[in-house]
Amino acid sequence: MTAMDGGAEARYRQYRDMIEAWLAGRLVPAGDGADGLRQVMAYSLLAGGKRVRPVLCLEFARVCGLEPERALPAACALEMLHTYSLIHDDLPCMDDDDMRRGLPTSHKKFGETAAVLAGDCLQAEAFAAVCDAPIGEAERSRCCGVLSRAAGAEGICGGQYMDLGAGPDSAEGLTETDLRKTAALMAAACAMGAAAAGAGQDTIGRAYAFGQDLGMAFQCRDDVLDGDGFAALLGAERCQAMAERYTNAALERLDGFEDTDFLRTLTGYLCGRTV
């Protein structure tokens, strides 16, 4: 499947419009000495992207009984954290990339110091956004807990550390890295949507497990498209087969939820995408 049907595409576009508007309004100039930093943050945060993680958060909130608008700050927190990780991953001391989404990377445009500070600030702003969400105090606390674990050694920081240097040289090592570097934040997105809606721990856990499988499918498909990771290690055909296995596992995780047509369509689209 390489495209979503009309109804699913319309919902995805609605969610993306909500996300883009919220993000654009978050980093407006304040007329102080930090406006230059806000400009650096906005450069990467508003540079586009699929916005898959916040979309997943909004949809899981809806599926679990909450109006998506009330989960919007928590959803956008995921995009802030994701953008921070991209800014730092691109730095010369990490992956040393010059381009991101068709534009010069943050450190290439603004310098390393500004890029580091922009990433640091986006991580802080992510947690501030969760604290601003119009949901209960217990729900905000649970969302912050999920997000912090996705950010730390169990998540994207641990995954990037493991990926430094030569990187994993076995399927097992690559899986462990990808579970942290990619799947942890995808899983957190789903769990945060459920947590924002006040779902029980069992439901949050099932949402997390779905996101983890989806994240691995997403990464395997990326590897097929880019010719690296699992595709370089195992070959494109075996890598695509892995993507399909993880996709099927993710779809099975949805059996305990109601009204999952959009999530199922999105899952199929992400596994079959060509870009």
C-alpha positions, 0 to 999 in steps of 0.5 A: 500500500503506497497511499492512504484512502480519502477518509484517512488522508483527510484525517491525517491532513486535519491532524497535521494542520492542527500540529503545524498551527500549534508549533508555529504559535509556540515559538513566536518572538518575545522581544527579548535577547533569546529571539535569535535562539527561537529562530534557530529552534523554529528553523528545524521545528517548522521544516516539515516532516511527516509528523507521524509521532504527534498524529499517532498521539492524537489518534490514540487519544481519540480512540481512548475517548479524549478530544484530540485537541486536548492532547495537542500540546502533548502530541507536539511535545513529541515533535519537539523532542524528535526535532531536538534529536535530529539537530543533535544527531546531525552535529559533527560529533555525531552523524555529521550531516550537512542536509536535513529535509532538503535544507542545510542542517541547523549547525551548518546554517547557524553554527554548532553552538546555536544548534546545540542550544536549540536542541537543548531548548527544544527538549526543555520546551517539550516537557513544558508543552506537556505541562500545559496540556488541558488534561488532568494532573495525573494524566500530565504526570504520566505523559511526562514519565513516558516522554522522559523514558523515551528521551533517555538511556532507554530511548533516543539518547541510548540509541544514538550512543549505541550507534556511534562509531562503527555501529551495530554489526549484527541483527541483534545489535541493530534491533537493540539500537533501533528499539531505542533510536526509532521505536521508543519515541513512536511507542511513546507517542501511542502511549502518551495519547492513551495516557492523556485520555486517562486510560488504564495501565494495561491499555497504555501498555498495549498502545506502547507495544503497538507503537514499538512494533510500528516503529520497527516496521517504519525503521526497516522500511527506511532501511530498504529505501536508503539501503542501509541498516538492516538492508545493508546487513541482511539484504533488501528482500529480508529487510522488507520481510522484517518490515512486514512481520513487524507491521502484522504484529502491530496490526494484531496489537490493535485488536483490543481497541475500537474504531481503529480503521485510521490506525490500520490504514496508517500502519499499512501506508507507513510500511509500504511508503516509497519516500 
